Each structure stands twice: as structure tokens, then as C-alpha cells.
Amino acid sequence: MPDGRSGPRGRATVPKTVADMPRQVREELSRRLHRKKGAFREEDVQVVERPLLKRAVGASALGNCMEWFDFGVYSYLAATIGKVFFPGASPGAQLISSFATFAAAFVVRPLGGLVFGPLGDRIGRQKVLATTMIMMAIGTFSIGLIPGYASIGIAAPVLLLLARMVQGFSTGGEYGGATTFVAEYSPDRRRGFLSSWLDFGTFVGYALGSALVTVLNLALTDAEMLSWGWRIPFLIAGPLGLIGLYMRLKLEESPAFQKQLDEHEKNLAQASAGSEFKTIIRRHWRPLLVCMGLVLLYNVTNYMVTGFLPTYQTENVGRSTSFADLLVLIGMVWIVLLITFLGRLSDRVGRRPLYAVGAAAMIVLAVPAFLLLKADGTWQPVVGVLVLSTLLACFAAPSAATLPALFPTAVRYAAMGIGFNFAVAAFGGTTPLVTEALVNATGNDLVPAFYLMAAGLIGLVTVRFLPESAQVPLNGSQPMVGSRQELRDLIRTSRELYHFDKDRSAAR
């Protein structure tokens, strides 16, 4: 029936609170009330108190900031690392070798997801997130200690590869776990806004890494950067990791996980990771494909801007390292300013419209953006990076709320670990390597734009199959509210909706 105040032929009057609901919320609540055969009571709704919510979101965002600072500095130093660890190769080969080592971390990310995902569904999200935090810090800190090729020969790139694999393995459990944790803590009405703080932390981490590398390039000579300056961002990872570990150990488990902890212990304790993997593939393959399509859209754009763009500016366009780093820093700051606004917007207009508009705009604007990035002068490249950064913010803002909502609580962490990490490994982390190789092979420096257009097309198709989850309770979880007043409002609304549906059924 239509969303008006009255039903067909006036037989049932729609209460104002019901008429004002987004359609997807009304449909989901109607299904739950029909199964329950009555309105919600207090025990049917989870209330997350504001202090606990702030601590969970803040600590997750700050921990994510530290982790992605560690992971991001490598991309900003790719050209320098190529010279330190692959000195005998040509400049192009050095760069490709450096990006290949960058991509190696993404090859092991699915393995990390397969290990940490099921573990997070069994022992809890908080414990696994503390583990990934310290592993990332160790892997990054180790890179700062590895001697260069001139000192220990072939052992240097081998040790670099091993450290990157530790980083990749830990990251395999990071984003899926962090998004699951924050989404399970967030009230339904504000999940987009609150979850967007997680990626706010991501891009603050990227921005801090970019800012530090920019300062080092400005303050040190090329010889000093090659000798010891490049190590500084990696060595900072040690104390940052300890701070992040402390913060994550202070967190409590998410309400959704606590609510079904007894059921987990009974039903999942004896299940192996392999059997859970098979269950996810067999029962949840459709949302898994949707997850991978959205992750491809987000991460191809992400690593094009954060991982490839600095090197594209220096090696392909011929600009200075400091200008390239500053350009990316401007883009990161712009995303940080936009992302929570777009997260709040996704709560109001929905996740699907934000993804769809961003994907369509990418198909149209990718080539113009790269033409601006290639143009002479200063302002054209700045406008180009702002265009790409705005598109990236459209994909980043709703992701932490959208992706966990695709899966039920019992397998959410593991399913996120599979879908997110396989897509990132195949398409996201390989973006700098593939695009640099294609540019070298074809001589066409607009290839990155065509790559983005292909990702936009895949994203647009994926959105067609994405269920709208804005303001809807998570699959397998109780409705979540942020205060006692919201609890009372939801109970009253559920009573009105239940009686309206009942009257409408009786009138048919």
C-alpha cells in the first residue's frame, strides 16, 4: 500500500509515526513484530549508553588511525624504498618491485581474514582487535630496522617482504573486526554517522603519515632520506602500537556479541574455521558478492589516491616529491572534513543513493580528474585530487555501516574477513602495481583513469543488488537505541505498527 496516512478505501489509518518511517525500516520491523506476535518490550531492545558508545567509537577510530598510519607510510615512501632495497634495477623496475612488495601484504590478507574472522566470532571482537593492533606495530617497526641492500644483499628485500606479510596478515583481521565492532555498538538511527568515524580514523592516519613524509622530504636532503630518514615513520610505529593496544584492551565486547555469547559457546565452540568458511560460502554467497563489489569500488579508489598518486606525480608527471606528498595530503584532509558529514547523510537518504551517485560520478569524472592532475600549474592538480578524494569519501563514509549489515551476528566477523580481504587482495592492494605496470607497458598515463571507470561500473552494478540498511536493525541483532527515551519511542511505535498491520490484515 502507499505510504500515506490511510490505507486503501480508508479501511486502515496509518499512524503518523509509522507513515514517517523509511520504508525499509517499516518492512523490517513489521517482519520482526509478525514473528514475535506482539509489540516490542524493553527486553527486546538494546540500549547503548552514551559514555560507553563514545568510548567504543573513539577507541576504535583512534586505534584504526594508528594502524593505518603504520600501513600507509609505505605507500608514501615507495620510490625511496625501491632505491634502498632494489638499487641495481632501473627506476621503473625499482618502483614496480617496491609496489610488488606493497602488494604482497595484500596477498596474505585473506589468510589473516580466514584466521582472525572465525576467531572473532568465537572469542570476541575486542580480543582479536587488540592482537591485530600489536602485530601491525611489530611488522611496521621491523621495517624501520632492516638494513638496506648495500649492507646485507638479497636478505634485505626478503626481510622487507616478511615484514610486509606480517602487516598484511594482521590487517586481514583489522577492518572487518573494527567495522563489525563499531556497527554492533551503534544505535540503528545513527549507524552511518558513528561508523563513519572509523574511516575518519583511517584517513587521519593516512594524513598523518603523508604529513610526516612531506616534512621529512622538505627537511632532509635526498641522501639523508636514502640513508636514514625513510626509517623514521616506521620506527614511530612501536610507541603508537603500545598506545593503541592499551586503548583496545580497555574496551568491552559489543552488545550484539554479548547477547548471543551463550549461543556461540553452545553452537560454535566445536565448529572448525573450515566448516564456518563452508557455511558462509554456501549460505551467504549473495551478500558476500555484494560485499566484494563494494569493497572493490572503495579500495580501488582508495589505493589509487593514497598508494599510486604520489608516485604517479613524481615518476609519470615529473613533479617534485614534496609537491606530490602535499597534493595527497590535501586530498586526505578533504576526506577527513567530508566523511562524517556523508556518514550522517547516509542515515537520512540511505546507503544505496550515496554509493550509486559516487559510482556514476566516477565513470564520468575519472578522465577529467587525471587530465587535471597532469596539467601544468598548481591549482589544476589540486582540483583533480579534490575530485577523486570526494568520490573516495562517498565510498568510505557508508562502508563501515553497510558491509557488516549484510551478514548475521554469528558469522559477521568471519564473513567480513572473507569478503573484504579477498576483494582488497585481488583488486585494492594490487592497484598501484597493476596501474604502474600498465602505464609502463602502454605509455598511456590515462590508464589509471580507465581503471577507475571500470571500478565505477562494477560498483554501479553491485548497488543494484544492495539491500538498503539505513536505520534498520542489524541482521540477527536486536534493535539498538541510544537512550531510554528512544527506547520508549520505539516501543510505542512498534505497538502502533503492530496494531496497524493487524487491522490491515483483518480488513483484507
C-alpha angles and dihedrals in degrees: 000000000000123000094249129119095266136040129234113312090358093282095134128027116216112226112235093242090054094045091051094054119106107254095244091053093050092048093049094046090047090055092050094047091048091054091046093045092220147043124293120276126202093267090055094062128064116223116202111200115228099240092051091046093050092049093049095047094041096048093045092049093046092046090049089049091056094045094050092045085060093046096041102053090071092065092050091052098041096116093047093046089052090057094046099046102027103034097150095060128087117263092259092048091047090055094047091047090051092049090046089057088047089052092047089072088060093051090065095040093090089053089053089049092050091052103038098035099063089037090056090051090053110037099021142272097260096058094050093047090054089052095050090049095058094040091055091049092051093048093048095043089051092058089059090056100048113110116234127255090265090063106041105009121214091000089073098066090039091056090045089054092050092050091049090051090054088052092049094047092053093044088055088073098035112073097035090049096043094049091046091049096049094041091052091051097047125094111244095245094053103032094113093052097043095043091050088068088070092063088039084064090047094056094041086057091049090047093050090050091048092047092051093049090047091052091048092050090050095044101042134054121243089255092052092048091052092045103047113325095088090061096063099080091049094048091053087066092078099067092034090056092053091051092049092047091053091050094050094046088058093058124100123226117272116269093239092055093044091050094060099030093114090050090050092052091049101042106025108032092086095040117103124227088246093057091047089051090053091047092052093048093046100042104027105034094122097056088040090060091046089050091051093048092053092044090052090052093048099042101042086056092042097053092039089060101034102030108029106027098071091053093041089058095049103036104030104028096031101232126145121273092241092054091048093050092046091050092055091044089056089052093050093049090049091053091049089054093048106038104078091043089055091045090056090046090055089058090056105038099022137254096266097061091050093051093043096050091046094049093048091047090051092056090052101038106036096089095043089049092054092045087056091047089055095045123108120255132038109274098054094060090045091054090047094054091045090055092052092043092052090053090047090052090054089059098038098048099063099031100087090052098039104046100052089047089066093070138051120252096253094063101018099111094043094045091049089049091054101040098039099043099043090052093046092047093050100040115004107050092036092056097093092045096046096043094047090049091048092049090051093046098046102029087224111127092193091070091100089059092052088049090055091048090055090050090050091053092051089048092051091053091047093053088059088068098038115112113224109250103172110135090353120128113254117266108271094006134102120256108276125218132178102222145017089256091056088049092055091045092051093048091050092046092048089053091052092045093048093051092044092053090045093050092046091052091049091051094055 
